[in-house]
Amino acid sequence: MSVKLGDEVKDTITDFKGTVNGRAEYLSGCVRVEVISRKLNSEGNRIFAWIDENHLKMVKPATKPKRAPTGGPCCDPPH
């Protein structure tokens, strides 16, 4: 299964749930996905994990990827 940015997914091994925020493909063929939970830790920060894509189960597909409008390394900064 190939997941897209913004999809809600669940790790079939740990039951960790969250939204797909990033994806990394390696020369070895391994695909890892960054998943960010809606829950906060005790310090008020989001909980995130890099999980093998083949361990993920779709919970809810994204309608379209949500990207921050502030620019960043992947986008041109606003003028």
C-alpha positions as CSV (number, residue, x, y, z in Angstrom):
1,M,0.0,0.0,0.0
2,S,1.3,3.4,-0.9
3,V,0.2,6.2,1.4
4,K,0.0,9.9,0.6
5,L,0.7,13.0,2.6
6,G,-2.3,13.8,4.7
7,D,-3.6,10.3,4.9
8,E,-4.7,9.1,8.4
9,V,-3.0,5.7,9.1
10,K,-2.5,3.2,11.9
11,D,0.6,1.0,12.6
12,T,-0.5,-2.6,12.5
13,I,2.2,-3.6,15.1
14,T,1.9,-0.8,17.7
15,D,-1.5,0.7,17.0
16,F,0.1,4.1,16.7
17,K,-2.3,6.4,14.8
18,G,-1.7,9.7,13.1
19,T,-1.4,11.7,9.9
20,V,1.3,11.1,7.2
21,N,3.6,14.0,7.2
22,G,6.6,12.7,5.3
23,R,8.0,9.9,3.2
24,A,11.5,8.6,2.6
25,E,12.6,6.0,0.1
26,Y,16.0,4.4,0.4
27,L,18.3,2.7,-2.1
28,S,17.8,-0.5,-0.2
29,G,14.1,-0.4,-1.2
30,C,12.9,0.4,2.3
31,V,10.1,3.0,2.4
32,R,9.6,4.8,5.8
33,V,6.7,7.2,6.6
34,E,6.7,9.9,9.2
35,V,3.4,9.7,11.1
36,I,2.3,12.5,13.5
37,S,-0.2,11.8,16.2
38,R,-3.0,14.2,17.2
39,K,-2.1,13.5,20.8
40,L,0.4,15.6,22.7
41,N,3.0,14.3,25.1
42,S,3.4,15.6,28.7
43,E,5.5,18.5,27.4
44,G,2.7,19.6,25.0
45,N,4.6,18.5,21.8
46,R,3.2,16.3,19.0
47,I,4.3,12.6,19.1
48,F,5.7,11.4,15.8
49,A,7.3,8.2,14.5
50,W,9.0,6.9,11.3
51,I,7.3,3.6,10.4
52,D,7.8,1.1,7.6
53,E,5.2,1.8,5.0
54,N,4.2,-1.9,4.8
55,H,3.2,-1.9,8.5
56,L,0.6,0.8,7.9
57,K,-3.2,0.4,7.5
58,M,-5.3,3.2,6.0
59,V,-7.8,4.8,8.4
60,K,-8.9,7.7,6.3
61,P,-7.5,8.9,2.9
62,A,-6.6,12.6,2.6
63,T,-8.6,14.7,0.2
64,K,-5.5,16.6,-0.6
65,P,-2.1,17.1,1.0
66,K,-2.0,19.8,3.6
67,R,1.1,22.0,3.4
68,A,2.2,24.9,5.5
69,P,1.8,28.2,3.6
70,T,4.9,29.6,5.2
71,G,7.4,28.1,2.7
72,G,10.3,26.0,3.8
73,P,12.9,23.8,2.2
74,C,10.5,22.4,-0.4
75,C,8.8,25.6,-1.4
76,D,9.6,29.0,-2.7
77,P,9.3,31.6,0.1
78,P,6.6,34.3,-0.2
79,H,7.7,37.5,-1.8
